[in-house]
Amino acid sequence: MSEVMELAVRARRAAARLGVTSSSERDGALESMAAALVARSGEILEANARDMTAAQAAGTAPALLDRLALDETRLKAIADALESLAMLPDPVGEIVEGHTLPNGIRLSKVRVPLGVVAIIFEARPNVTADAAGLCLKTGNAVILRGGSLAVHSNQALTGVLASAAENAGMPEGCIQIVESTSREAAEELMGLHGHIDVLIPRGGAGLIRSVVENAKVPVIETGVGNCHVYLHEAADPEMARRIVVNAKCQRPGVCNAAESLLVDESVHAEVLAPILRELEANGVTIVGDEHVAALGAVRSVEPATEEDWATEYLDLKISVKVVAGLEEAIDHINTYGSKHSESIVTADYAASQRFLAEVDAAAVYVNASTRFTDGGEFGLGAEIGISTQKLHARGPMGLSALTSSKFVLMGNGQIRE
């Protein structure tokens, strides 16, 4: 039996036991996991340092290095997130709806764990702890498969978390990692129909596309964020400036950062120039159409290609396009966006409502930065990912997204005639 299959068999066995543990037992395990991260921070940070050294030597981009890096502060924040998770309401066992049928049977729809959740992700060690915590909280066994860039960090984190959970009474195998970072191991995991209940990819467009196209198990598509900010002709210029700069520059390497800026032709000359200058001052490369270049507001505007309109840069780079108006802006977003997060800046109520109704995305904003699309910011606690699809879960996926449901029927001898 292969390594991956052994993990799946153990996870299935663990899921059966984990699903019937109590909320207090699982919350106690989460608190133990948080304490273990702090107590064993030295070995985790040592493992992370090995990954960072290798990544820097390989010329890894700064945005990826930022996602990879751990320190005492970040590790404490990860531990705090697990403690906060323990304090959230448990969705398992929640009665979603219920009524009595005409024949007297009492019907209830109840939340239950999904079972075995597999997560394939790239250079983000915090995903290891977030995924382990969220899955344990909801009674799901989890199999983690991280990328080669964070291999030592992920193995160290998983070892600490799994040991703490099992010492707190959780079943062996409830938190596991695929140690091999080979393509073959990932492909085997994707093919375990009947062993894995759901597979969640977290990473770049290439990873997500590969999982969606090749998996034989149900997939929740997450993460790619070609997010837009659209400045309508009724936008307040100062508000527009603050929102665009925040959405692009506050943390450019994450999926809810803005990658594209659209502005109405009728106001672009007055509104756009100061925004472009501030973006340039923050080190942002401007890629734009001929109207943007003709403004002469910044030292350099690279000519935008068709590919630029659809690109998630995850870096200090933004594509900028002047549009004829609201209709063209909505059409552009629905053509090139990734259905993640989109924002309009406007004082025109009718325009804002049309934008909200017609833009197809998991999160749609009026007069706010796209950077708020996050489980914590939405009050969901930690998140397993941000779903950009429409089935089962959409947007930041908190605890309830890691549950399914079953119908529970209580009768007193009814039979069907």
Secondary structure, 3 states (H helix, E strand, C coil): CCHHHHHHHHHHHHHHHHCCCCHHHHHHHHHHHHHHHHHCHHHHHHHHHHHHHHHHHCCCCHHHHHHHCCCHHHHHHHHHHHHHHHHCCCCCCCEEEEEECCCCCEEEEEEEECCEEEEEECCCHHHHHHHHHHHHHCCCEEEEECCHHHHHHHHHHHHHHHHHHHHCCCCCCCEEECCCCCHHHHHHHHCCECCECEEEEECCHHHHHHHHHHCCCCECCECCCCEEEEECCCCCHHHHHHHHHHHHHCCCCCCCCEEEEEEECCCHHHHHHHHHHHHHHCCCEEEECHHHHHHCCCCCCEECCHHHHCCCCCCCEEEEEEECCHHHHHHHHHHHCCCCEEEEECCCHHHHHHHHHHCCCCEEEECCCHHHCCCCCCCCCCCCCEECCCCCCCEECCHHHHEEEEEEEECCCCCCC
